[in-house]
Amino acid sequence: ASPFFIILYADKTRLSLFGTEKGYPILARGGCLIGWLPIAQEDAGNTGKKDFMNAKRTVWHTAFYEIVKSIEQYTESGTTVICGDKIERQIFPRVLFLSANYEEQ
């Protein structure tokens, strides 16, 4: 059995060619898209206000948890996978680190 470390990246970007929609793509090492996180819309009256900033963080962290909880059960019990060399191995996935800009944290 082996640990399987996952490195995640998040950064705000456009979701459409026209630039009208934005979101946070969550990418695993190697460029695999594993999900999108929402961006809480703000109006000029909320910009920089502490309560709104906290609400944005809550939305981001709650949505991020929904993505990582898909591996949560396997962090303790492990799971078996067939690797590229056709050998079946037991792995224990772990998020090694999350790389995100200050805005996403």
Biopython code that builds the backbone (N, CA, C, O; Angstrom):
import numpy as np
from Bio.PDB.StructureBuilder import StructureBuilder

atoms = [
    (1, "ALA", "N", (0.849, -1.191, 0.000)),
    (1, "ALA", "CA", (0.000, 0.000, 0.000)),
    (1, "ALA", "C", (0.887, 1.244, 0.000)),
    (1, "ALA", "O", (1.961, 1.267, 0.600)),
    (2, "SER", "N", (0.406, 2.270, -0.687)),
    (2, "SER", "CA", (1.185, 3.501, -0.815)),
    (2, "SER", "C", (0.301, 4.726, -0.682)),
    (2, "SER", "O", (-0.866, 4.703, -1.073)),
    (3, "PRO", "N", (0.860, 5.808, -0.124)),
    (3, "PRO", "CA", (0.107, 7.063, -0.161)),
    (3, "PRO", "C", (0.094, 7.588, -1.595)),
    (3, "PRO", "O", (1.043, 7.380, -2.351)),
    (4, "PHE", "N", (-0.976, 8.259, -1.955)),
    (4, "PHE", "CA", (-1.095, 8.864, -3.283)),
    (4, "PHE", "C", (-1.393, 10.340, -3.067)),
    (4, "PHE", "O", (-2.524, 10.720, -2.763)),
    (5, "PHE", "N", (-0.368, 11.164, -3.226)),
    (5, "PHE", "CA", (-0.507, 12.588, -2.935)),
    (5, "PHE", "C", (-1.056, 13.341, -4.138)),
    (5, "PHE", "O", (-0.619, 13.143, -5.271)),
    (6, "ILE", "N", (-2.013, 14.201, -3.866)),
    (6, "ILE", "CA", (-2.664, 14.993, -4.901)),
    (6, "ILE", "C", (-2.341, 16.461, -4.642)),
    (6, "ILE", "O", (-2.500, 16.956, -3.526)),
    (7, "ILE", "N", (-1.890, 17.143, -5.676)),
    (7, "ILE", "CA", (-1.624, 18.577, -5.592)),
    (7, "ILE", "C", (-2.731, 19.279, -6.363)),
    (7, "ILE", "O", (-2.969, 18.974, -7.531)),
    (8, "LEU", "N", (-3.409, 20.220, -5.711)),
    (8, "LEU", "CA", (-4.530, 20.924, -6.331)),
    (8, "LEU", "C", (-4.186, 22.389, -6.563)),
    (8, "LEU", "O", (-3.478, 23.011, -5.771)),
    (9, "TYR", "N", (-4.696, 22.922, -7.656)),
    (9, "TYR", "CA", (-4.499, 24.324, -8.019)),
    (9, "TYR", "C", (-5.858, 24.960, -8.256)),
    (9, "TYR", "O", (-6.740, 24.333, -8.844)),
    (10, "ALA", "N", (-6.038, 26.184, -7.811)),
    (10, "ALA", "CA", (-7.281, 26.929, -8.056)),
    (10, "ALA", "C", (-6.926, 28.368, -8.390)),
    (10, "ALA", "O", (-6.094, 28.985, -7.725)),
    (11, "ASP", "N", (-7.565, 28.895, -9.426)),
    (11, "ASP", "CA", (-7.345, 30.290, -9.801)),
    (11, "ASP", "C", (-8.543, 30.762, -10.611)),
    (11, "ASP", "O", (-9.030, 30.047, -11.486)),
    (12, "LYS", "N", (-9.013, 31.956, -10.320)),
    (12, "LYS", "CA", (-10.185, 32.490, -11.014)),
    (12, "LYS", "C", (-9.873, 32.669, -12.500)),
    (12, "LYS", "O", (-8.781, 33.101, -12.870)),
    (13, "THR", "N", (-10.859, 32.328, -13.352)),
    (13, "THR", "CA", (-10.679, 32.466, -14.790)),
    (13, "THR", "C", (-12.028, 32.626, -15.471)),
    (13, "THR", "O", (-13.074, 32.495, -14.836)),
    (14, "ARG", "N", (-11.995, 32.908, -16.763)),
    (14, "ARG", "CA", (-13.232, 32.981, -17.544)),
    (14, "ARG", "C", (-13.725, 31.569, -17.834)),
    (14, "ARG", "O", (-12.923, 30.661, -18.052)),
    (15, "LEU", "N", (-15.055, 31.383, -17.835)),
    (15, "LEU", "CA", (-15.633, 30.089, -18.185)),
    (15, "LEU", "C", (-16.160, 30.074, -19.612)),
    (15, "LEU", "O", (-16.468, 29.005, -20.140)),
    (16, "SER", "N", (-16.269, 31.230, -20.241)),
    (16, "SER", "CA", (-16.792, 31.288, -21.604)),
    (16, "SER", "C", (-15.858, 32.104, -22.484)),
    (16, "SER", "O", (-15.073, 32.914, -21.990)),
    (17, "LEU", "N", (-15.947, 31.888, -23.769)),
    (17, "LEU", "CA", (-15.121, 32.646, -24.713)),
    (17, "LEU", "C", (-15.473, 34.123, -24.712)),
    (17, "LEU", "O", (-14.642, 34.966, -25.051)),
    (18, "PHE", "N", (-16.704, 34.437, -24.331)),
    (18, "PHE", "CA", (-17.149, 35.823, -24.327)),
    (18, "PHE", "C", (-16.806, 36.531, -23.022)),
    (18, "PHE", "O", (-17.001, 37.741, -22.909)),
    (19, "GLY", "N", (-16.301, 35.802, -22.041)),
    (19, "GLY", "CA", (-15.864, 36.410, -20.795)),
    (19, "GLY", "C", (-16.975, 36.841, -19.866)),
    (19, "GLY", "O", (-16.742, 37.644, -18.962)),
    (20, "THR", "N", (-18.190, 36.323, -20.064)),
    (20, "THR", "CA", (-19.313, 36.753, -19.237)),
    (20, "THR", "C", (-19.455, 35.938, -17.963)),
    (20, "THR", "O", (-20.070, 36.409, -17.007)),
    (21, "GLU", "N", (-18.914, 34.751, -17.920)),
    (21, "GLU", "CA", (-19.020, 33.884, -16.750)),
    (21, "GLU", "C", (-17.635, 33.654, -16.179)),
    (21, "GLU", "O", (-16.662, 33.508, -16.919)),
    (22, "LYS", "N", (-17.554, 33.624, -14.856)),
    (22, "LYS", "CA", (-16.271, 33.361, -14.203)),
    (22, "LYS", "C", (-16.440, 32.244, -13.186)),
    (22, "LYS", "O", (-17.540, 32.005, -12.687)),
    (23, "GLY", "N", (-15.359, 31.574, -12.889)),
    (23, "GLY", "CA", (-15.368, 30.510, -11.899)),
    (23, "GLY", "C", (-13.936, 30.152, -11.553)),
    (23, "GLY", "O", (-12.991, 30.693, -12.128)),
    (24, "TYR", "N", (-13.787, 29.249, -10.623)),
    (24, "TYR", "CA", (-12.478, 28.764, -10.216)),
    (24, "TYR", "C", (-12.335, 27.323, -10.687)),
    (24, "TYR", "O", (-12.965, 26.434, -10.114)),
    (25, "PRO", "N", (-11.521, 27.061, -11.721)),
    (25, "PRO", "CA", (-11.280, 25.660, -12.069)),
    (25, "PRO", "C", (-10.367, 25.046, -11.010)),
    (25, "PRO", "O", (-9.412, 25.680, -10.562)),
    (26, "ILE", "N", (-10.661, 23.829, -10.620)),
    (26, "ILE", "CA", (-9.802, 23.091, -9.700)),
    (26, "ILE", "C", (-9.078, 22.045, -10.540)),
    (26, "ILE", "O", (-9.703, 21.168, -11.137)),
    (27, "LEU", "N", (-7.765, 22.148, -10.577)),
    (27, "LEU", "CA", (-6.943, 21.254, -11.377)),
    (27, "LEU", "C", (-6.059, 20.421, -10.468)),
    (27, "LEU", "O", (-5.491, 20.930, -9.502)),
    (28, "ALA", "N", (-5.947, 19.141, -10.780)),
    (28, "ALA", "CA", (-5.006, 18.275, -10.081)),
    (28, "ALA", "C", (-3.699, 18.282, -10.861)),
    (28, "ALA", "O", (-3.675, 18.621, -12.044)),
    (29, "ARG", "N", (-2.638, 17.916, -10.208)),
    (29, "ARG", "CA", (-1.318, 17.887, -10.855)),
    (29, "ARG", "C", (-1.424, 17.178, -12.203)),
    (29, "ARG", "O", (-2.061, 16.130, -12.315)),
    (30, "GLY", "N", (-0.804, 17.750, -13.212)),
    (30, "GLY", "CA", (-0.870, 17.179, -14.546)),
    (30, "GLY", "C", (-1.952, 17.822, -15.401)),
    (30, "GLY", "O", (-2.131, 17.443, -16.558)),
    (31, "GLY", "N", (-2.676, 18.792, -14.848)),
    (31, "GLY", "CA", (-3.678, 19.519, -15.621)),
    (31, "GLY", "C", (-5.033, 18.852, -15.732)),
    (31, "GLY", "O", (-5.806, 19.203, -16.623)),
    (32, "CYS", "N", (-5.350, 17.908, -14.867)),
    (32, "CYS", "CA", (-6.655, 17.244, -14.908)),
    (32, "CYS", "C", (-7.692, 18.115, -14.206)),
    (32, "CYS", "O", (-7.582, 18.382, -13.009)),
    (33, "LEU", "N", (-8.692, 18.552, -14.955)),
    (33, "LEU", "CA", (-9.771, 19.353, -14.382)),
    (33, "LEU", "C", (-10.659, 18.446, -13.544)),
    (33, "LEU", "O", (-11.209, 17.472, -14.058)),
    (34, "ILE", "N", (-10.806, 18.755, -12.252)),
    (34, "ILE", "CA", (-11.637, 17.910, -11.393)),
    (34, "ILE", "C", (-12.900, 18.610, -10.922)),
    (34, "ILE", "O", (-13.758, 17.975, -10.310)),
    (35, "GLY", "N", (-13.034, 19.901, -11.191)),
    (35, "GLY", "CA", (-14.256, 20.598, -10.792)),
    (35, "GLY", "C", (-14.147, 22.097, -10.976)),
    (35, "GLY", "O", (-13.088, 22.635, -11.298)),
    (36, "TRP", "N", (-15.280, 22.756, -10.762)),
    (36, "TRP", "CA", (-15.366, 24.221, -10.822)),
    (36, "TRP", "C", (-15.953, 24.724, -9.522)),
    (36, "TRP", "O", (-16.869, 24.112, -8.973)),
    (37, "LEU", "N", (-15.438, 25.824, -9.029)),
    (37, "LEU", "CA", (-15.994, 26.462, -7.841)),
    (37, "LEU", "C", (-16.679, 27.758, -8.248)),
    (37, "LEU", "O", (-16.210, 28.453, -9.150)),
    (38, "PRO", "N", (-17.785, 28.086, -7.588)),
    (38, "PRO", "CA", (-18.512, 29.312, -7.939)),
    (38, "PRO", "C", (-17.806, 30.562, -7.430)),
    (38, "PRO", "O", (-16.980, 30.507, -6.520)),
    (39, "ILE", "N", (-18.151, 31.677, -8.037)),
    (39, "ILE", "CA", (-17.691, 32.982, -7.573)),
    (39, "ILE", "C", (-18.914, 33.731, -7.071)),
    (39, "ILE", "O", (-19.879, 33.922, -7.810)),
    (40, "ALA", "N", (-18.873, 34.153, -5.823)),
    (40, "ALA", "CA", (-19.984, 34.932, -5.266)),
    (40, "ALA", "C", (-19.974, 36.313, -5.907)),
    (40, "ALA", "O", (-18.973, 37.027, -5.843)),
    (41, "GLN", "N", (-21.086, 36.686, -6.523)),
    (41, "GLN", "CA", (-21.183, 37.990, -7.187)),
    (41, "GLN", "C", (-21.297, 39.094, -6.143)),
    (41, "GLN", "O", (-22.000, 38.958, -5.142)),
    (42, "GLU", "N", (-20.603, 40.169, -6.397)),
    (42, "GLU", "CA", (-20.673, 41.292, -5.470)),
    (42, "GLU", "C", (-21.042, 42.557, -6.226)),
    (42, "GLU", "O", (-20.666, 42.741, -7.384)),
    (43, "ASP", "N", (-21.776, 43.412, -5.560)),
    (43, "ASP", "CA", (-22.067, 44.712, -6.153)),
    (43, "ASP", "C", (-21.163, 45.751, -5.492)),
    (43, "ASP", "O", (-20.477, 45.460, -4.512)),
    (44, "ALA", "N", (-21.173, 46.939, -6.029)),
    (44, "ALA", "CA", (-20.274, 47.989, -5.533)),
    (44, "ALA", "C", (-20.468, 48.266, -4.045)),
    (44, "ALA", "O", (-19.520, 48.649, -3.360)),
    (45, "GLY", "N", (-21.690, 48.074, -3.538)),
    (45, "GLY", "CA", (-21.965, 48.341, -2.130)),
    (45, "GLY", "C", (-21.333, 47.340, -1.178)),
    (45, "GLY", "O", (-21.176, 47.628, 0.008)),
    (46, "ASN", "N", (-20.964, 46.151, -1.691)),
    (46, "ASN", "CA", (-20.381, 45.115, -0.833)),
    (46, "ASN", "C", (-18.868, 45.015, -0.935)),
    (46, "ASN", "O", (-18.241, 44.354, -0.107)),
    (47, "THR", "N", (-18.276, 45.647, -1.916)),
    (47, "THR", "CA", (-16.841, 45.524, -2.152)),
    (47, "THR", "C", (-16.043, 45.921, -0.908)),
    (47, "THR", "O", (-16.182, 47.024, -0.381)),
    (48, "GLY", "N", (-15.207, 44.988, -0.461)),
    (48, "GLY", "CA", (-14.329, 45.253, 0.671)),
    (48, "GLY", "C", (-14.964, 45.133, 2.044)),
    (48, "GLY", "O", (-14.267, 45.278, 3.049)),
    (49, "LYS", "N", (-16.262, 44.872, 2.123)),
    (49, "LYS", "CA", (-16.914, 44.748, 3.434)),
    (49, "LYS", "C", (-16.598, 43.386, 4.044)),
    (49, "LYS", "O", (-16.647, 42.357, 3.370)),
    (50, "LYS", "N", (-16.275, 43.406, 5.333)),
    (50, "LYS", "CA", (-15.832, 42.195, 6.026)),
    (50, "LYS", "C", (-16.867, 41.071, 5.962)),
    (50, "LYS", "O", (-16.506, 39.925, 5.693)),
    (51, "ASP", "N", (-18.139, 41.373, 6.204)),
    (51, "ASP", "CA", (-19.166, 40.328, 6.176)),
    (51, "ASP", "C", (-19.263, 39.675, 4.805)),
    (51, "ASP", "O", (-19.399, 38.456, 4.700)),
    (52, "PHE", "N", (-19.192, 40.491, 3.751)),
    (52, "PHE", "CA", (-19.267, 39.925, 2.407)),
    (52, "PHE", "C", (-18.028, 39.099, 2.092)),
    (52, "PHE", "O", (-18.135, 38.035, 1.483)),
    (53, "MET", "N", (-16.865, 39.571, 2.495)),
    (53, "MET", "CA", (-15.630, 38.814, 2.268)),
    (53, "MET", "C", (-15.690, 37.459, 2.974)),
    (53, "MET", "O", (-15.267, 36.448, 2.415)),
    (54, "ASN", "N", (-16.211, 37.438, 4.192)),
    (54, "ASN", "CA", (-16.360, 36.177, 4.921)),
    (54, "ASN", "C", (-17.361, 35.259, 4.230)),
    (54, "ASN", "O", (-17.152, 34.047, 4.177)),
    (55, "ALA", "N", (-18.443, 35.822, 3.702)),
    (55, "ALA", "CA", (-19.440, 35.019, 2.988)),
    (55, "ALA", "C", (-18.824, 34.406, 1.730)),
    (55, "ALA", "O", (-19.086, 33.244, 1.418)),
    (56, "LYS", "N", (-18.006, 35.178, 1.004)),
    (56, "LYS", "CA", (-17.333, 34.649, -0.189)),
    (56, "LYS", "C", (-16.430, 33.478, 0.176)),
    (56, "LYS", "O", (-16.408, 32.460, -0.516)),
    (57, "ARG", "N", (-15.692, 33.628, 1.259)),
    (57, "ARG", "CA", (-14.803, 32.539, 1.693)),
    (57, "ARG", "C", (-15.601, 31.297, 2.089)),
    (57, "ARG", "O", (-15.197, 30.171, 1.797)),
    (58, "THR", "N", (-16.728, 31.512, 2.751)),
    (58, "THR", "CA", (-17.570, 30.382, 3.154)),
    (58, "THR", "C", (-18.082, 29.632, 1.933)),
    (58, "THR", "O", (-18.052, 28.402, 1.904)),
    (59, "VAL", "N", (-18.551, 30.362, 0.922)),
    (59, "VAL", "CA", (-19.016, 29.730, -0.321)),
    (59, "VAL", "C", (-17.881, 28.929, -0.946)),
    (59, "VAL", "O", (-18.076, 27.778, -1.336)),
    (60, "TRP", "N", (-16.701, 29.527, -1.045)),
    (60, "TRP", "CA", (-15.568, 28.876, -1.691)),
    (60, "TRP", "C", (-15.163, 27.605, -0.942)),
    (60, "TRP", "O", (-14.987, 26.554, -1.557)),
    (61, "HIS", "N", (-15.016, 27.696, 0.375)),
    (61, "HIS", "CA", (-14.568, 26.537, 1.155)),
    (61, "HIS", "C", (-15.620, 25.434, 1.206)),
    (61, "HIS", "O", (-15.273, 24.253, 1.187)),
    (62, "THR", "N", (-16.894, 25.798, 1.270)),
    (62, "THR", "CA", (-17.960, 24.791, 1.264)),
    (62, "THR", "C", (-17.973, 24.043, -0.061)),
    (62, "THR", "O", (-18.076, 22.817, -0.085)),
    (63, "ALA", "N", (-17.869, 24.777, -1.160)),
    (63, "ALA", "CA", (-17.847, 24.141, -2.476)),
    (63, "ALA", "C", (-16.592, 23.283, -2.648)),
    (63, "ALA", "O", (-16.663, 22.190, -3.210)),
    (64, "PHE", "N", (-15.455, 23.766, -2.172)),
    (64, "PHE", "CA", (-14.220, 22.996, -2.281)),
    (64, "PHE", "C", (-14.326, 21.694, -1.491)),
    (64, "PHE", "O", (-13.862, 20.649, -1.948)),
    (65, "TYR", "N", (-14.927, 21.753, -0.322)),
    (65, "TYR", "CA", (-15.099, 20.535, 0.476)),
    (65, "TYR", "C", (-15.937, 19.506, -0.273)),
    (65, "TYR", "O", (-15.657, 18.310, -0.196)),
    (66, "GLU", "N", (-16.961, 19.954, -0.995)),
    (66, "GLU", "CA", (-17.789, 19.031, -1.772)),
    (66, "GLU", "C", (-16.941, 18.268, -2.786)),
    (66, "GLU", "O", (-17.202, 17.098, -3.067)),
    (67, "ILE", "N", (-15.934, 18.927, -3.330)),
    (67, "ILE", "CA", (-15.053, 18.257, -4.297)),
    (67, "ILE", "C", (-14.144, 17.247, -3.600)),
    (67, "ILE", "O", (-14.045, 16.105, -4.050)),
    (68, "VAL", "N", (-13.482, 17.636, -2.519)),
    (68, "VAL", "CA", (-12.514, 16.725, -1.893)),
    (68, "VAL", "C", (-13.165, 15.629, -1.064)),
    (68, "VAL", "O", (-12.518, 14.623, -0.771)),
    (69, "LYS", "N", (-14.415, 15.792, -0.681)),
    (69, "LYS", "CA", (-15.027, 14.723, 0.119)),
    (69, "LYS", "C", (-15.249, 13.453, -0.696)),
    (69, "LYS", "O", (-15.526, 12.395, -0.131)),
    (70, "SER", "N", (-15.128, 13.548, -2.037)),
    (70, "SER", "CA", (-15.254, 12.349, -2.866)),
    (70, "SER", "C", (-14.117, 11.359, -2.609)),
    (70, "SER", "O", (-14.271, 10.171, -2.893)),
    (71, "ILE", "N", (-12.986, 11.815, -2.083)),
    (71, "ILE", "CA", (-11.887, 10.894, -1.750)),
    (71, "ILE", "C", (-11.777, 10.650, -0.250)),
    (71, "ILE", "O", (-10.956, 9.843, 0.187)),
    (72, "GLU", "N", (-12.586, 11.332, 0.535)),
    (72, "GLU", "CA", (-12.457, 11.268, 1.993)),
    (72, "GLU", "C", (-12.487, 9.842, 2.530)),
    (72, "GLU", "O", (-11.660, 9.487, 3.370)),
    (73, "GLN", "N", (-13.415, 9.025, 2.067)),
    (73, "GLN", "CA", (-13.532, 7.666, 2.602)),
    (73, "GLN", "C", (-12.302, 6.823, 2.293)),
    (73, "GLN", "O", (-11.994, 5.886, 3.029)),
    (74, "TYR", "N", (-11.595, 7.147, 1.211)),
    (74, "TYR", "CA", (-10.432, 6.357, 0.820)),
    (74, "TYR", "C", (-9.153, 6.768, 1.538)),
    (74, "TYR", "O", (-8.154, 6.052, 1.461)),
    (75, "THR", "N", (-9.157, 7.898, 2.231)),
    (75, "THR", "CA", (-7.939, 8.334, 2.919)),
    (75, "THR", "C", (-7.580, 7.409, 4.076)),
    (75, "THR", "O", (-6.405, 7.275, 4.419)),
    (76, "GLU", "N", (-8.570, 6.776, 4.674)),
    (76, "GLU", "CA", (-8.324, 5.846, 5.787)),
    (76, "GLU", "C", (-8.305, 4.391, 5.332)),
    (76, "GLU", "O", (-7.436, 3.622, 5.743)),
    (77, "SER", "N", (-9.269, 4.007, 4.477)),
    (77, "SER", "CA", (-9.394, 2.600, 4.092)),
    (77, "SER", "C", (-8.618, 2.249, 2.834)),
    (77, "SER", "O", (-8.359, 1.074, 2.573)),
    (78, "GLY", "N", (-8.241, 3.257, 2.047)),
    (78, "GLY", "CA", (-7.541, 3.010, 0.800)),
    (78, "GLY", "C", (-8.491, 2.531, -0.288)),
    (78, "GLY", "O", (-9.667, 2.268, -0.038)),
    (79, "THR", "N", (-7.970, 2.425, -1.472)),
    (79, "THR", "CA", (-8.717, 1.904, -2.615)),
    (79, "THR", "C", (-7.721, 1.237, -3.545)),
    (79, "THR", "O", (-6.539, 1.580, -3.536)),
    (80, "THR", "N", (-8.181, 0.292, -4.341)),
    (80, "THR", "CA", (-7.278, -0.367, -5.275)),
    (80, "THR", "C", (-7.456, 0.225, -6.665)),
    (80, "THR", "O", (-8.568, 0.540, -7.089)),
    (81, "VAL", "N", (-6.352, 0.366, -7.353)),
    (81, "VAL", "CA", (-6.347, 0.867, -8.729)),
    (81, "VAL", "C", (-5.422, -0.021, -9.557)),
    (81, "VAL", "O", (-4.474, -0.614, -9.043)),
    (82, "ILE", "N", (-5.720, -0.094, -10.840)),
    (82, "ILE", "CA", (-4.821, -0.789, -11.755)),
    (82, "ILE", "C", (-3.939, 0.281, -12.385)),
    (82, "ILE", "O", (-4.423, 1.185, -13.068)),
    (83, "CYS", "N", (-2.661, 0.164, -12.147)),
    (83, "CYS", "CA", (-1.702, 1.172, -12.604)),
    (83, "CYS", "C", (-1.335, 0.953, -14.072)),
    (83, "CYS", "O", (-1.753, -0.027, -14.689)),
    (84, "GLY", "N", (-0.551, 1.878, -14.618)),
    (84, "GLY", "CA", (-0.145, 1.816, -16.015)),
    (84, "GLY", "C", (0.626, 0.556, -16.373)),
    (84, "GLY", "O", (0.635, 0.147, -17.534)),
    (85, "ASP", "N", (1.271, -0.064, -15.396)),
    (85, "ASP", "CA", (2.008, -1.304, -15.645)),
    (85, "ASP", "C", (1.134, -2.540, -15.449)),
    (85, "ASP", "O", (1.639, -3.662, -15.394)),
    (86, "LYS", "N", (-0.186, -2.328, -15.344)),
    (86, "LYS", "CA", (-1.200, -3.395, -15.215)),
    (86, "LYS", "C", (-1.157, -4.118, -13.874)),
    (86, "LYS", "O", (-1.754, -5.184, -13.730)),
    (87, "ILE", "N", (-0.462, -3.554, -12.897)),
    (87, "ILE", "CA", (-0.413, -4.138, -11.562)),
    (87, "ILE", "C", (-1.439, -3.429, -10.690)),
    (87, "ILE", "O", (-1.533, -2.201, -10.688)),
    (88, "GLU", "N", (-2.209, -4.226, -9.948)),
    (88, "GLU", "CA", (-3.206, -3.658, -9.033)),
    (88, "GLU", "C", (-2.514, -3.284, -7.725)),
    (88, "GLU", "O", (-1.799, -4.087, -7.126)),
    (89, "ARG", "N", (-2.748, -2.033, -7.296)),
    (89, "ARG", "CA", (-2.130, -1.550, -6.064)),
    (89, "ARG", "C", (-3.176, -0.890, -5.183)),
    (89, "ARG", "O", (-4.180, -0.366, -5.665)),
    (90, "GLN", "N", (-2.920, -0.924, -3.879)),
    (90, "GLN", "CA", (-3.778, -0.212, -2.940)),
    (90, "GLN", "C", (-3.140, 1.144, -2.662)),
    (90, "GLN", "O", (-1.956, 1.231, -2.333)),
    (91, "ILE", "N", (-3.943, 2.205, -2.799)),
    (91, "ILE", "CA", (-3.439, 3.555, -2.546)),
    (91, "ILE", "C", (-4.308, 4.241, -1.494)),
    (91, "ILE", "O", (-5.471, 3.892, -1.291)),
    (92, "PHE", "N", (-3.713, 5.210, -0.845)),
    (92, "PHE", "CA", (-4.395, 6.031, 0.147)),
    (92, "PHE", "C", (-4.256, 7.487, -0.297)),
    (92, "PHE", "O", (-3.229, 8.112, -0.035)),
    (93, "PRO", "N", (-5.281, 8.040, -0.968)),
    (93, "PRO", "CA", (-5.159, 9.407, -1.482)),
    (93, "PRO", "C", (-5.121, 10.446, -0.370)),
    (93, "PRO", "O", (-5.808, 10.328, 0.644)),
    (94, "ARG", "N", (-4.297, 11.465, -0.592)),
    (94, "ARG", "CA", (-4.176, 12.597, 0.328)),
    (94, "ARG", "C", (-3.978, 13.858, -0.497)),
    (94, "ARG", "O", (-3.251, 13.844, -1.490)),
    (95, "VAL", "N", (-4.619, 14.948, -0.095)),
    (95, "VAL", "CA", (-4.343, 16.234, -0.721)),
    (95, "VAL", "C", (-3.074, 16.759, -0.065)),
    (95, "VAL", "O", (-3.071, 17.092, 1.120)),
    (96, "LEU", "N", (-2.000, 16.832, -0.837)),
    (96, "LEU", "CA", (-0.712, 17.272, -0.310)),
    (96, "LEU", "C", (-0.731, 18.767, -0.050)),
    (96, "LEU", "O", (-0.347, 19.216, 1.030)),
    (97, "PHE", "N", (-1.177, 19.542, -1.033)),
    (97, "PHE", "CA", (-1.371, 20.970, -0.805)),
    (97, "PHE", "C", (-2.292, 21.550, -1.863)),
    (97, "PHE", "O", (-2.500, 20.972, -2.929)),
    (98, "LEU", "N", (-2.832, 22.705, -1.533)),
    (98, "LEU", "CA", (-3.684, 23.474, -2.429)),
    (98, "LEU", "C", (-2.959, 24.767, -2.737)),
    (98, "LEU", "O", (-2.572, 25.499, -1.826)),
    (99, "SER", "N", (-2.776, 25.049, -4.002)),
    (99, "SER", "CA", (-2.154, 26.299, -4.424)),
    (99, "SER", "C", (-3.259, 27.218, -4.938)),
    (99, "SER", "O", (-3.920, 26.913, -5.931)),
    (100, "ALA", "N", (-3.453, 28.348, -4.250)),
    (100, "ALA", "CA", (-4.500, 29.296, -4.639)),
    (100, "ALA", "C", (-4.023, 30.710, -4.334)),
    (100, "ALA", "O", (-3.200, 30.921, -3.443)),
    (101, "ASN", "N", (-4.544, 31.668, -5.078)),
    (101, "ASN", "CA", (-4.241, 33.074, -4.799)),
    (101, "ASN", "C", (-4.877, 33.483, -3.485)),
    (101, "ASN", "O", (-5.736, 32.774, -2.961)),
    (102, "TYR", "N", (-4.466, 34.610, -2.955)),
    (102, "TYR", "CA", (-5.020, 35.090, -1.685)),
    (102, "TYR", "C", (-6.537, 35.214, -1.753)),
    (102, "TYR", "O", (-7.227, 34.903, -0.782)),
    (103, "GLU", "N", (-7.064, 35.669, -2.894)),
    (103, "GLU", "CA", (-8.510, 35.851, -3.028)),
    (103, "GLU", "C", (-9.274, 34.553, -2.795)),
    (103, "GLU", "O", (-10.370, 34.580, -2.234)),
    (104, "GLU", "N", (-8.714, 33.413, -3.215)),
    (104, "GLU", "CA", (-9.398, 32.138, -3.056)),
    (104, "GLU", "C", (-9.286, 31.586, -1.638)),
    (104, "GLU", "O", (-10.042, 30.686, -1.271)),
    (105, "GLN", "N", (-8.377, 32.095, -0.848)),
    (105, "GLN", "CA", (-8.187, 31.553, 0.487)),
    (105, "GLN", "C", (-9.125, 32.226, 1.442)),
    (105, "GLN", "O", (-9.126, 31.910, 2.632)),
]
sb = StructureBuilder()
sb.init_structure("model")
sb.init_model(0)
sb.init_chain("A")
sb.init_seg("    ")
for serial, (resi, resn, name, xyz) in enumerate(atoms, 1):
    if name == "N":
        sb.init_residue(resn, " ", resi, " ")
    sb.init_atom(name, np.array(xyz, "f"), 0.0, 1.0, " ", f" {name:<3s}", serial, name[0])
structure = sb.get_structure()
